[in-house]
Amino acid sequence: MSLKRLFTEHPEAVGESYVEHMHVALSFSGPLLAAGLAALVHAFLPFLCTSTASTTVKRLHARMMNRTQHPVSHAPKNGMVSWDPVI
């Protein structure tokens, strides 16, 4: 497998360019990191962050399940991705 395919095969399989896929993945990473930290705090102080992690995971799951896939556009119109990554 070529080096280029390593970076483009999965994004193309979900209808995104490499940059679009990176943007979406990064938009999930921040909330996931925050949810992980909230769960860590909750583990030691169970009276804090009682629903933060679960609420975040549910919101991100809904966002992922409601995404609409479109054909890859390597040149987004007006600098916008081909679908709305923030639902």
PyMOL Python script that loads the backbone (N, CA, C, O; Angstrom):
from pymol import cmd

cmd.read_pdbstr("""\
ATOM      1  N   MET A   1       0.852  -1.181   0.000  1.00  0.00           N
ATOM      2  CA  MET A   1       0.000   0.000   0.000  1.00  0.00           C
ATOM      3  C   MET A   1       0.895   1.240   0.000  1.00  0.00           C
ATOM      4  O   MET A   1       1.878   1.315   0.737  1.00  0.00           O
ATOM      5  N   SER A   2       0.538   2.194  -0.828  1.00  0.00           N
ATOM      6  CA  SER A   2       1.348   3.402  -0.914  1.00  0.00           C
ATOM      7  C   SER A   2       1.144   4.274   0.320  1.00  0.00           C
ATOM      8  O   SER A   2       0.139   4.165   1.022  1.00  0.00           O
ATOM      9  N   LEU A   3       2.100   5.121   0.559  1.00  0.00           N
ATOM     10  CA  LEU A   3       2.034   6.026   1.700  1.00  0.00           C
ATOM     11  C   LEU A   3       0.819   6.947   1.589  1.00  0.00           C
ATOM     12  O   LEU A   3       0.145   7.214   2.584  1.00  0.00           O
ATOM     13  N   LYS A   4       0.545   7.429   0.385  1.00  0.00           N
ATOM     14  CA  LYS A   4      -0.607   8.313   0.186  1.00  0.00           C
ATOM     15  C   LYS A   4      -1.906   7.601   0.553  1.00  0.00           C
ATOM     16  O   LYS A   4      -2.770   8.195   1.198  1.00  0.00           O
ATOM     17  N   ARG A   5      -2.056   6.342   0.155  1.00  0.00           N
ATOM     18  CA  ARG A   5      -3.271   5.581   0.455  1.00  0.00           C
ATOM     19  C   ARG A   5      -3.470   5.420   1.954  1.00  0.00           C
ATOM     20  O   ARG A   5      -4.609   5.389   2.420  1.00  0.00           O
ATOM     21  N   LEU A   6      -2.394   5.317   2.716  1.00  0.00           N
ATOM     22  CA  LEU A   6      -2.514   5.210   4.170  1.00  0.00           C
ATOM     23  C   LEU A   6      -3.246   6.417   4.756  1.00  0.00           C
ATOM     24  O   LEU A   6      -3.974   6.291   5.741  1.00  0.00           O
ATOM     25  N   PHE A   7      -3.050   7.574   4.151  1.00  0.00           N
ATOM     26  CA  PHE A   7      -3.645   8.812   4.652  1.00  0.00           C
ATOM     27  C   PHE A   7      -4.992   9.140   4.009  1.00  0.00           C
ATOM     28  O   PHE A   7      -5.737   9.962   4.545  1.00  0.00           O
ATOM     29  N   THR A   8      -5.322   8.521   2.877  1.00  0.00           N
ATOM     30  CA  THR A   8      -6.537   8.916   2.174  1.00  0.00           C
ATOM     31  C   THR A   8      -7.603   7.834   2.075  1.00  0.00           C
ATOM     32  O   THR A   8      -8.765   8.147   1.816  1.00  0.00           O
ATOM     33  N   GLU A   9      -7.246   6.584   2.271  1.00  0.00           N
ATOM     34  CA  GLU A   9      -8.213   5.492   2.088  1.00  0.00           C
ATOM     35  C   GLU A   9      -9.423   5.624   3.018  1.00  0.00           C
ATOM     36  O   GLU A   9     -10.560   5.598   2.548  1.00  0.00           O
ATOM     37  N   HIS A  10      -9.203   5.763   4.299  1.00  0.00           N
ATOM     38  CA  HIS A  10     -10.326   5.869   5.238  1.00  0.00           C
ATOM     39  C   HIS A  10     -11.125   7.159   5.045  1.00  0.00           C
ATOM     40  O   HIS A  10     -12.352   7.092   4.972  1.00  0.00           O
ATOM     41  N   PRO A  11     -10.485   8.334   4.959  1.00  0.00           N
ATOM     42  CA  PRO A  11     -11.289   9.544   4.721  1.00  0.00           C
ATOM     43  C   PRO A  11     -12.163   9.437   3.467  1.00  0.00           C
ATOM     44  O   PRO A  11     -13.324   9.845   3.488  1.00  0.00           O
ATOM     45  N   GLU A  12     -11.617   8.897   2.387  1.00  0.00           N
ATOM     46  CA  GLU A  12     -12.403   8.748   1.159  1.00  0.00           C
ATOM     47  C   GLU A  12     -13.539   7.756   1.356  1.00  0.00           C
ATOM     48  O   GLU A  12     -14.607   7.917   0.765  1.00  0.00           O
ATOM     49  N   ALA A  13     -13.326   6.731   2.181  1.00  0.00           N
ATOM     50  CA  ALA A  13     -14.370   5.736   2.440  1.00  0.00           C
ATOM     51  C   ALA A  13     -15.570   6.346   3.156  1.00  0.00           C
ATOM     52  O   ALA A  13     -16.688   5.845   3.027  1.00  0.00           O
ATOM     53  N   VAL A  14     -15.353   7.411   3.902  1.00  0.00           N
ATOM     54  CA  VAL A  14     -16.458   8.074   4.591  1.00  0.00           C
ATOM     55  C   VAL A  14     -16.863   9.371   3.894  1.00  0.00           C
ATOM     56  O   VAL A  14     -17.591  10.184   4.464  1.00  0.00           O
ATOM     57  N   GLY A  15     -16.392   9.564   2.663  1.00  0.00           N
ATOM     58  CA  GLY A  15     -16.820  10.696   1.857  1.00  0.00           C
ATOM     59  C   GLY A  15     -16.187  12.020   2.214  1.00  0.00           C
ATOM     60  O   GLY A  15     -16.815  13.068   2.067  1.00  0.00           O
ATOM     61  N   GLU A  16     -14.940  11.987   2.687  1.00  0.00           N
ATOM     62  CA  GLU A  16     -14.258  13.212   3.081  1.00  0.00           C
ATOM     63  C   GLU A  16     -12.865  13.253   2.471  1.00  0.00           C
ATOM     64  O   GLU A  16     -12.286  12.221   2.133  1.00  0.00           O
ATOM     65  N   SER A  17     -12.344  14.457   2.340  1.00  0.00           N
ATOM     66  CA  SER A  17     -10.939  14.605   1.983  1.00  0.00           C
ATOM     67  C   SER A  17     -10.117  14.411   3.254  1.00  0.00           C
ATOM     68  O   SER A  17     -10.675  14.340   4.349  1.00  0.00           O
ATOM     69  N   TYR A  18      -8.816  14.326   3.116  1.00  0.00           N
ATOM     70  CA  TYR A  18      -7.942  14.171   4.281  1.00  0.00           C
ATOM     71  C   TYR A  18      -8.128  15.328   5.263  1.00  0.00           C
ATOM     72  O   TYR A  18      -8.238  15.110   6.469  1.00  0.00           O
ATOM     73  N   VAL A  19      -8.162  16.561   4.744  1.00  0.00           N
ATOM     74  CA  VAL A  19      -8.286  17.747   5.603  1.00  0.00           C
ATOM     75  C   VAL A  19      -9.667  17.798   6.260  1.00  0.00           C
ATOM     76  O   VAL A  19      -9.778  18.133   7.440  1.00  0.00           O
ATOM     77  N   GLU A  20     -10.713  17.470   5.511  1.00  0.00           N
ATOM     78  CA  GLU A  20     -12.047  17.433   6.110  1.00  0.00           C
ATOM     79  C   GLU A  20     -12.106  16.415   7.243  1.00  0.00           C
ATOM     80  O   GLU A  20     -12.661  16.689   8.308  1.00  0.00           O
ATOM     81  N   HIS A  21     -11.528  15.236   7.004  1.00  0.00           N
ATOM     82  CA  HIS A  21     -11.545  14.186   8.023  1.00  0.00           C
ATOM     83  C   HIS A  21     -10.737  14.601   9.253  1.00  0.00           C
ATOM     84  O   HIS A  21     -11.130  14.314  10.384  1.00  0.00           O
ATOM     85  N   MET A  22      -9.620  15.268   9.033  1.00  0.00           N
ATOM     86  CA  MET A  22      -8.822  15.750  10.156  1.00  0.00           C
ATOM     87  C   MET A  22      -9.627  16.753  10.977  1.00  0.00           C
ATOM     88  O   MET A  22      -9.608  16.704  12.207  1.00  0.00           O
ATOM     89  N   HIS A  23     -10.323  17.649  10.316  1.00  0.00           N
ATOM     90  CA  HIS A  23     -11.138  18.652  11.014  1.00  0.00           C
ATOM     91  C   HIS A  23     -12.209  17.976  11.876  1.00  0.00           C
ATOM     92  O   HIS A  23     -12.403  18.340  13.036  1.00  0.00           O
ATOM     93  N   VAL A  24     -12.892  17.006  11.306  1.00  0.00           N
ATOM     94  CA  VAL A  24     -13.945  16.312  12.047  1.00  0.00           C
ATOM     95  C   VAL A  24     -13.356  15.556  13.235  1.00  0.00           C
ATOM     96  O   VAL A  24     -13.879  15.634  14.346  1.00  0.00           O
ATOM     97  N   ALA A  25     -12.273  14.827  13.001  1.00  0.00           N
ATOM     98  CA  ALA A  25     -11.648  14.062  14.089  1.00  0.00           C
ATOM     99  C   ALA A  25     -11.193  14.985  15.215  1.00  0.00           C
ATOM    100  O   ALA A  25     -11.366  14.667  16.391  1.00  0.00           O
ATOM    101  N   LEU A  26     -10.619  16.116  14.858  1.00  0.00           N
ATOM    102  CA  LEU A  26     -10.187  17.066  15.883  1.00  0.00           C
ATOM    103  C   LEU A  26     -11.377  17.684  16.612  1.00  0.00           C
ATOM    104  O   LEU A  26     -11.280  18.000  17.798  1.00  0.00           O
ATOM    105  N   SER A  27     -12.500  17.860  15.911  1.00  0.00           N
ATOM    106  CA  SER A  27     -13.679  18.430  16.570  1.00  0.00           C
ATOM    107  C   SER A  27     -14.274  17.457  17.587  1.00  0.00           C
ATOM    108  O   SER A  27     -15.009  17.873  18.483  1.00  0.00           O
ATOM    109  N   PHE A  28     -13.965  16.175  17.458  1.00  0.00           N
ATOM    110  CA  PHE A  28     -14.397  15.184  18.442  1.00  0.00           C
ATOM    111  C   PHE A  28     -13.372  15.039  19.566  1.00  0.00           C
ATOM    112  O   PHE A  28     -13.741  14.705  20.693  1.00  0.00           O
ATOM    113  N   SER A  29     -12.115  15.280  19.284  1.00  0.00           N
ATOM    114  CA  SER A  29     -11.067  15.016  20.276  1.00  0.00           C
ATOM    115  C   SER A  29     -11.148  15.923  21.495  1.00  0.00           C
ATOM    116  O   SER A  29     -10.925  15.462  22.615  1.00  0.00           O
ATOM    117  N   GLY A  30     -11.459  17.191  21.306  1.00  0.00           N
ATOM    118  CA  GLY A  30     -11.545  18.118  22.447  1.00  0.00           C
ATOM    119  C   GLY A  30     -12.623  17.711  23.448  1.00  0.00           C
ATOM    120  O   GLY A  30     -12.337  17.562  24.636  1.00  0.00           O
ATOM    121  N   PRO A  31     -13.876  17.528  22.975  1.00  0.00           N
ATOM    122  CA  PRO A  31     -14.913  17.084  23.904  1.00  0.00           C
ATOM    123  C   PRO A  31     -14.614  15.726  24.541  1.00  0.00           C
ATOM    124  O   PRO A  31     -14.945  15.507  25.706  1.00  0.00           O
ATOM    125  N   LEU A  32     -13.995  14.818  23.795  1.00  0.00           N
ATOM    126  CA  LEU A  32     -13.655  13.519  24.373  1.00  0.00           C
ATOM    127  C   LEU A  32     -12.597  13.647  25.464  1.00  0.00           C
ATOM    128  O   LEU A  32     -12.676  12.980  26.495  1.00  0.00           O
ATOM    129  N   LEU A  33     -11.613  14.499  25.234  1.00  0.00           N
ATOM    130  CA  LEU A  33     -10.603  14.738  26.271  1.00  0.00           C
ATOM    131  C   LEU A  33     -11.233  15.348  27.516  1.00  0.00           C
ATOM    132  O   LEU A  33     -10.915  14.951  28.637  1.00  0.00           O
ATOM    133  N   ALA A  34     -12.126  16.314  27.319  1.00  0.00           N
ATOM    134  CA  ALA A  34     -12.811  16.934  28.455  1.00  0.00           C
ATOM    135  C   ALA A  34     -13.661  15.910  29.204  1.00  0.00           C
ATOM    136  O   ALA A  34     -13.692  15.907  30.434  1.00  0.00           O
ATOM    137  N   ALA A  35     -14.352  15.041  28.463  1.00  0.00           N
ATOM    138  CA  ALA A  35     -15.168  14.001  29.105  1.00  0.00           C
ATOM    139  C   ALA A  35     -14.290  13.042  29.897  1.00  0.00           C
ATOM    140  O   ALA A  35     -14.667  12.610  30.987  1.00  0.00           O
ATOM    141  N   GLY A  36     -13.129  12.708  29.359  1.00  0.00           N
ATOM    142  CA  GLY A  36     -12.204  11.833  30.078  1.00  0.00           C
ATOM    143  C   GLY A  36     -11.705  12.467  31.363  1.00  0.00           C
ATOM    144  O   GLY A  36     -11.611  11.801  32.394  1.00  0.00           O
ATOM    145  N   LEU A  37     -11.389  13.739  31.304  1.00  0.00           N
ATOM    146  CA  LEU A  37     -10.955  14.441  32.516  1.00  0.00           C
ATOM    147  C   LEU A  37     -12.092  14.536  33.534  1.00  0.00           C
ATOM    148  O   LEU A  37     -11.865  14.395  34.735  1.00  0.00           O
ATOM    149  N   ALA A  38     -13.304  14.772  33.057  1.00  0.00           N
ATOM    150  CA  ALA A  38     -14.453  14.826  33.967  1.00  0.00           C
ATOM    151  C   ALA A  38     -14.671  13.472  34.636  1.00  0.00           C
ATOM    152  O   ALA A  38     -14.984  13.407  35.825  1.00  0.00           O
ATOM    153  N   ALA A  39     -14.506  12.397  33.876  1.00  0.00           N
ATOM    154  CA  ALA A  39     -14.652  11.056  34.450  1.00  0.00           C
ATOM    155  C   ALA A  39     -13.555  10.780  35.476  1.00  0.00           C
ATOM    156  O   ALA A  39     -13.806  10.131  36.492  1.00  0.00           O
ATOM    157  N   LEU A  40     -12.355  11.262  35.220  1.00  0.00           N
ATOM    158  CA  LEU A  40     -11.252  11.099  36.173  1.00  0.00           C
ATOM    159  C   LEU A  40     -11.551  11.848  37.469  1.00  0.00           C
ATOM    160  O   LEU A  40     -11.356  11.311  38.560  1.00  0.00           O
ATOM    161  N   VAL A  41     -12.017  13.070  37.351  1.00  0.00           N
ATOM    162  CA  VAL A  41     -12.397  13.849  38.536  1.00  0.00           C
ATOM    163  C   VAL A  41     -13.516  13.130  39.285  1.00  0.00           C
ATOM    164  O   VAL A  41     -13.474  13.009  40.509  1.00  0.00           O
ATOM    165  N   HIS A  42     -14.512  12.657  38.547  1.00  0.00           N
ATOM    166  CA  HIS A  42     -15.653  11.978  39.154  1.00  0.00           C
ATOM    167  C   HIS A  42     -15.231  10.694  39.886  1.00  0.00           C
ATOM    168  O   HIS A  42     -15.826  10.335  40.902  1.00  0.00           O
ATOM    169  N   ALA A  43     -14.219  10.014  39.376  1.00  0.00           N
ATOM    170  CA  ALA A  43     -13.753   8.780  40.013  1.00  0.00           C
ATOM    171  C   ALA A  43     -13.276   9.035  41.445  1.00  0.00           C
ATOM    172  O   ALA A  43     -13.507   8.213  42.332  1.00  0.00           O
ATOM    173  N   PHE A  44     -12.614  10.162  41.669  1.00  0.00           N
ATOM    174  CA  PHE A  44     -12.078  10.478  42.988  1.00  0.00           C
ATOM    175  C   PHE A  44     -13.020  11.328  43.833  1.00  0.00           C
ATOM    176  O   PHE A  44     -13.011  11.255  45.061  1.00  0.00           O
ATOM    177  N   LEU A  45     -13.836  12.138  43.152  1.00  0.00           N
ATOM    178  CA  LEU A  45     -14.783  13.018  43.840  1.00  0.00           C
ATOM    179  C   LEU A  45     -16.164  12.796  43.228  1.00  0.00           C
ATOM    180  O   LEU A  45     -16.604  13.591  42.398  1.00  0.00           O
ATOM    181  N   PRO A  46     -16.853  11.721  43.628  1.00  0.00           N
ATOM    182  CA  PRO A  46     -18.089  11.320  42.945  1.00  0.00           C
ATOM    183  C   PRO A  46     -19.227  12.328  42.999  1.00  0.00           C
ATOM    184  O   PRO A  46     -20.219  12.176  42.285  1.00  0.00           O
ATOM    185  N   PHE A  47     -19.103  13.338  43.821  1.00  0.00           N
ATOM    186  CA  PHE A  47     -20.130  14.373  43.893  1.00  0.00           C
ATOM    187  C   PHE A  47     -19.919  15.453  42.835  1.00  0.00           C
ATOM    188  O   PHE A  47     -20.763  16.335  42.679  1.00  0.00           O
ATOM    189  N   LEU A  48     -18.804  15.394  42.109  1.00  0.00           N
ATOM    190  CA  LEU A  48     -18.523  16.348  41.025  1.00  0.00           C
ATOM    191  C   LEU A  48     -18.684  15.658  39.671  1.00  0.00           C
ATOM    192  O   LEU A  48     -18.506  14.446  39.552  1.00  0.00           O
ATOM    193  N   CYS A  49     -19.014  16.431  38.681  1.00  0.00           N
ATOM    194  CA  CYS A  49     -19.102  15.947  37.286  1.00  0.00           C
ATOM    195  C   CYS A  49     -19.966  14.693  37.191  1.00  0.00           C
ATOM    196  O   CYS A  49     -19.575  13.714  36.557  1.00  0.00           O
ATOM    197  N   THR A  50     -21.129  14.722  37.814  1.00  0.00           N
ATOM    198  CA  THR A  50     -21.961  13.524  37.893  1.00  0.00           C
ATOM    199  C   THR A  50     -22.538  13.070  36.554  1.00  0.00           C
ATOM    200  O   THR A  50     -22.868  11.894  36.397  1.00  0.00           O
ATOM    201  N   SER A  51     -22.664  13.969  35.601  1.00  0.00           N
ATOM    202  CA  SER A  51     -23.202  13.550  34.299  1.00  0.00           C
ATOM    203  C   SER A  51     -22.415  14.120  33.129  1.00  0.00           C
ATOM    204  O   SER A  51     -22.815  13.947  31.978  1.00  0.00           O
ATOM    205  N   THR A  52     -21.319  14.786  33.396  1.00  0.00           N
ATOM    206  CA  THR A  52     -20.558  15.459  32.333  1.00  0.00           C
ATOM    207  C   THR A  52     -20.087  14.484  31.262  1.00  0.00           C
ATOM    208  O   THR A  52     -20.322  14.712  30.075  1.00  0.00           O
ATOM    209  N   ALA A  53     -19.431  13.410  31.659  1.00  0.00           N
ATOM    210  CA  ALA A  53     -18.880  12.464  30.680  1.00  0.00           C
ATOM    211  C   ALA A  53     -19.992  11.783  29.886  1.00  0.00           C
ATOM    212  O   ALA A  53     -19.915  11.703  28.660  1.00  0.00           O
ATOM    213  N   SER A  54     -21.015  11.299  30.564  1.00  0.00           N
ATOM    214  CA  SER A  54     -22.083  10.588  29.853  1.00  0.00           C
ATOM    215  C   SER A  54     -22.847  11.518  28.911  1.00  0.00           C
ATOM    216  O   SER A  54     -23.204  11.114  27.804  1.00  0.00           O
ATOM    217  N   THR A  55     -23.099  12.742  29.330  1.00  0.00           N
ATOM    218  CA  THR A  55     -23.786  13.702  28.471  1.00  0.00           C
ATOM    219  C   THR A  55     -22.947  14.008  27.228  1.00  0.00           C
ATOM    220  O   THR A  55     -23.476  14.082  26.118  1.00  0.00           O
ATOM    221  N   THR A  56     -21.654  14.182  27.417  1.00  0.00           N
ATOM    222  CA  THR A  56     -20.759  14.471  26.288  1.00  0.00           C
ATOM    223  C   THR A  56     -20.733  13.310  25.308  1.00  0.00           C
ATOM    224  O   THR A  56     -20.829  13.517  24.099  1.00  0.00           O
ATOM    225  N   VAL A  57     -20.603  12.085  25.820  1.00  0.00           N
ATOM    226  CA  VAL A  57     -20.558  10.906  24.954  1.00  0.00           C
ATOM    227  C   VAL A  57     -21.875  10.760  24.188  1.00  0.00           C
ATOM    228  O   VAL A  57     -21.856  10.466  22.993  1.00  0.00           O
ATOM    229  N   LYS A  58     -23.002  10.959  24.843  1.00  0.00           N
ATOM    230  CA  LYS A  58     -24.302  10.873  24.168  1.00  0.00           C
ATOM    231  C   LYS A  58     -24.427  11.926  23.077  1.00  0.00           C
ATOM    232  O   LYS A  58     -24.925  11.637  21.989  1.00  0.00           O
ATOM    233  N   ARG A  59     -23.978  13.145  23.358  1.00  0.00           N
ATOM    234  CA  ARG A  59     -24.047  14.227  22.370  1.00  0.00           C
ATOM    235  C   ARG A  59     -23.163  13.921  21.164  1.00  0.00           C
ATOM    236  O   ARG A  59     -23.570  14.124  20.020  1.00  0.00           O
ATOM    237  N   LEU A  60     -21.951  13.432  21.427  1.00  0.00           N
ATOM    238  CA  LEU A  60     -21.044  13.106  20.325  1.00  0.00           C
ATOM    239  C   LEU A  60     -21.550  11.908  19.518  1.00  0.00           C
ATOM    240  O   LEU A  60     -21.403  11.872  18.296  1.00  0.00           O
ATOM    241  N   HIS A  61     -22.133  10.950  20.192  1.00  0.00           N
ATOM    242  CA  HIS A  61     -22.694   9.794  19.481  1.00  0.00           C
ATOM    243  C   HIS A  61     -23.820  10.242  18.552  1.00  0.00           C
ATOM    244  O   HIS A  61     -23.876   9.826  17.395  1.00  0.00           O
ATOM    245  N   ALA A  62     -24.713  11.087  19.056  1.00  0.00           N
ATOM    246  CA  ALA A  62     -25.807  11.599  18.222  1.00  0.00           C
ATOM    247  C   ALA A  62     -25.258  12.379  17.037  1.00  0.00           C
ATOM    248  O   ALA A  62     -25.760  12.253  15.920  1.00  0.00           O
ATOM    249  N   ARG A  63     -24.237  13.177  17.278  1.00  0.00           N
ATOM    250  CA  ARG A  63     -23.620  13.965  16.202  1.00  0.00           C
ATOM    251  C   ARG A  63     -23.019  13.057  15.143  1.00  0.00           C
ATOM    252  O   ARG A  63     -23.153  13.321  13.948  1.00  0.00           O
ATOM    253  N   MET A  64     -22.358  11.993  15.571  1.00  0.00           N
ATOM    254  CA  MET A  64     -21.736  11.083  14.619  1.00  0.00           C
ATOM    255  C   MET A  64     -22.793  10.316  13.823  1.00  0.00           C
ATOM    256  O   MET A  64     -22.631  10.114  12.620  1.00  0.00           O
ATOM    257  N   MET A  65     -23.857   9.894  14.473  1.00  0.00           N
ATOM    258  CA  MET A  65     -24.891   9.117  13.799  1.00  0.00           C
ATOM    259  C   MET A  65     -25.726   9.969  12.849  1.00  0.00           C
ATOM    260  O   MET A  65     -26.327   9.431  11.919  1.00  0.00           O
ATOM    261  N   ASN A  66     -25.779  11.280  13.058  1.00  0.00           N
ATOM    262  CA  ASN A  66     -26.584  12.168  12.221  1.00  0.00           C
ATOM    263  C   ASN A  66     -25.803  12.838  11.100  1.00  0.00           C
ATOM    264  O   ASN A  66     -26.349  13.667  10.372  1.00  0.00           O
ATOM    265  N   ARG A  67     -24.544  12.489  10.958  1.00  0.00           N
ATOM    266  CA  ARG A  67     -23.742  13.081   9.881  1.00  0.00           C
ATOM    267  C   ARG A  67     -24.247  12.595   8.539  1.00  0.00           C
ATOM    268  O   ARG A  67     -24.662  11.444   8.404  1.00  0.00           O
ATOM    269  N   THR A  68     -24.212  13.470   7.545  1.00  0.00           N
ATOM    270  CA  THR A  68     -24.610  13.133   6.187  1.00  0.00           C
ATOM    271  C   THR A  68     -23.369  13.045   5.333  1.00  0.00           C
ATOM    272  O   THR A  68     -22.557  13.970   5.292  1.00  0.00           O
ATOM    273  N   GLN A  69     -23.231  11.932   4.657  1.00  0.00           N
ATOM    274  CA  GLN A  69     -22.058  11.719   3.820  1.00  0.00           C
ATOM    275  C   GLN A  69     -22.304  12.247   2.413  1.00  0.00           C
ATOM    276  O   GLN A  69     -23.378  12.045   1.846  1.00  0.00           O
ATOM    277  N   HIS A  70     -21.309  12.923   1.855  1.00  0.00           N
ATOM    278  CA  HIS A  70     -21.359  13.448   0.498  1.00  0.00           C
ATOM    279  C   HIS A  70     -20.099  13.009  -0.230  1.00  0.00           C
ATOM    280  O   HIS A  70     -19.101  12.671   0.405  1.00  0.00           O
ATOM    281  N   PRO A  71     -20.138  13.012  -1.552  1.00  0.00           N
ATOM    282  CA  PRO A  71     -18.918  12.693  -2.297  1.00  0.00           C
ATOM    283  C   PRO A  71     -17.786  13.640  -1.901  1.00  0.00           C
ATOM    284  O   PRO A  71     -18.024  14.796  -1.549  1.00  0.00           O
ATOM    285  N   VAL A  72     -16.571  13.141  -1.961  1.00  0.00           N
ATOM    286  CA  VAL A  72     -15.405  13.940  -1.582  1.00  0.00           C
ATOM    287  C   VAL A  72     -15.254  15.107  -2.531  1.00  0.00           C
ATOM    288  O   VAL A  72     -15.322  14.950  -3.750  1.00  0.00           O
ATOM    289  N   SER A  73     -15.048  16.271  -1.960  1.00  0.00           N
ATOM    290  CA  SER A  73     -14.749  17.465  -2.730  1.00  0.00           C
ATOM    291  C   SER A  73     -13.383  17.946  -2.280  1.00  0.00           C
ATOM    292  O   SER A  73     -13.243  18.474  -1.177  1.00  0.00           O
ATOM    293  N   HIS A  74     -12.381  17.768  -3.116  1.00  0.00           N
ATOM    294  CA  HIS A  74     -11.022  18.165  -2.733  1.00  0.00           C
ATOM    295  C   HIS A  74     -10.836  19.675  -2.771  1.00  0.00           C
ATOM    296  O   HIS A  74      -9.834  20.189  -2.274  1.00  0.00           O
ATOM    297  N   ALA A  75     -11.783  20.381  -3.352  1.00  0.00           N
ATOM    298  CA  ALA A  75     -11.722  21.838  -3.381  1.00  0.00           C
ATOM    299  C   ALA A  75     -13.055  22.366  -2.854  1.00  0.00           C
ATOM    300  O   ALA A  75     -13.952  22.676  -3.639  1.00  0.00           O
ATOM    301  N   PRO A  76     -13.192  22.470  -1.521  1.00  0.00           N
ATOM    302  CA  PRO A  76     -14.469  22.913  -0.949  1.00  0.00           C
ATOM    303  C   PRO A  76     -14.886  24.283  -1.481  1.00  0.00           C
ATOM    304  O   PRO A  76     -14.066  25.187  -1.646  1.00  0.00           O
ATOM    305  N   LYS A  77     -16.180  24.405  -1.742  1.00  0.00           N
ATOM    306  CA  LYS A  77     -16.714  25.675  -2.207  1.00  0.00           C
ATOM    307  C   LYS A  77     -16.703  26.679  -1.064  1.00  0.00           C
ATOM    308  O   LYS A  77     -17.131  26.369   0.048  1.00  0.00           O
ATOM    309  N   ASN A  78     -16.224  27.858  -1.334  1.00  0.00           N
ATOM    310  CA  ASN A  78     -16.194  28.944  -0.349  1.00  0.00           C
ATOM    311  C   ASN A  78     -15.474  28.556   0.943  1.00  0.00           C
ATOM    312  O   ASN A  78     -15.755  29.119   2.001  1.00  0.00           O
ATOM    313  N   GLY A  79     -14.555  27.606   0.864  1.00  0.00           N
ATOM    314  CA  GLY A  79     -13.800  27.214   2.040  1.00  0.00           C
ATOM    315  C   GLY A  79     -14.594  26.392   3.042  1.00  0.00           C
ATOM    316  O   GLY A  79     -14.112  26.129   4.144  1.00  0.00           O
ATOM    317  N   MET A  80     -15.816  25.979   2.675  1.00  0.00           N
ATOM    318  CA  MET A  80     -16.665  25.214   3.589  1.00  0.00           C
ATOM    319  C   MET A  80     -16.559  23.726   3.264  1.00  0.00           C
ATOM    320  O   MET A  80     -16.422  23.351   2.100  1.00  0.00           O
ATOM    321  N   VAL A  81     -16.622  22.882   4.288  1.00  0.00           N
ATOM    322  CA  VAL A  81     -16.627  21.449   4.047  1.00  0.00           C
ATOM    323  C   VAL A  81     -17.951  21.070   3.391  1.00  0.00           C
ATOM    324  O   VAL A  81     -18.905  21.847   3.418  1.00  0.00           O
ATOM    325  N   SER A  82     -18.009  19.868   2.800  1.00  0.00           N
ATOM    326  CA  SER A  82     -19.185  19.481   2.021  1.00  0.00           C
ATOM    327  C   SER A  82     -20.367  19.064   2.866  1.00  0.00           C
ATOM    328  O   SER A  82     -21.429  18.772   2.317  1.00  0.00           O
ATOM    329  N   TRP A  83     -20.226  19.024   4.172  1.00  0.00           N
ATOM    330  CA  TRP A  83     -21.338  18.743   5.078  1.00  0.00           C
ATOM    331  C   TRP A  83     -21.054  19.473   6.375  1.00  0.00           C
ATOM    332  O   TRP A  83     -19.927  19.902   6.622  1.00  0.00           O
ATOM    333  N   ASP A  84     -22.065  19.611   7.193  1.00  0.00           N
ATOM    334  CA  ASP A  84     -21.931  20.336   8.441  1.00  0.00           C
ATOM    335  C   ASP A  84     -21.405  19.415   9.533  1.00  0.00           C
ATOM    336  O   ASP A  84     -22.155  18.560  10.005  1.00  0.00           O
ATOM    337  N   PRO A  85     -20.137  19.550   9.960  1.00  0.00           N
ATOM    338  CA  PRO A  85     -19.586  18.644  10.963  1.00  0.00           C
ATOM    339  C   PRO A  85     -20.097  18.912  12.368  1.00  0.00           C
ATOM    340  O   PRO A  85     -19.849  18.109  13.267  1.00  0.00           O
ATOM    341  N   VAL A  86     -20.795  20.001  12.582  1.00  0.00           N
ATOM    342  CA  VAL A  86     -21.300  20.329  13.924  1.00  0.00           C
ATOM    343  C   VAL A  86     -22.817  20.309  13.874  1.00  0.00           C
ATOM    344  O   VAL A  86     -23.457  21.294  13.506  1.00  0.00           O
ATOM    345  N   ILE A  87     -23.377  19.172  14.249  1.00  0.00           N
ATOM    346  CA  ILE A  87     -24.825  19.006  14.230  1.00  0.00           C
ATOM    347  C   ILE A  87     -25.339  19.106  15.638  1.00  0.00           C
ATOM    348  O   ILE A  87     -26.544  18.995  15.865  1.00  0.00           O
TER     349      ILE A  87
END
""", "prot")
cmd.dss("prot")
cmd.show_as("cartoon", "prot")
cmd.util.cbc("prot")
cmd.orient("prot")
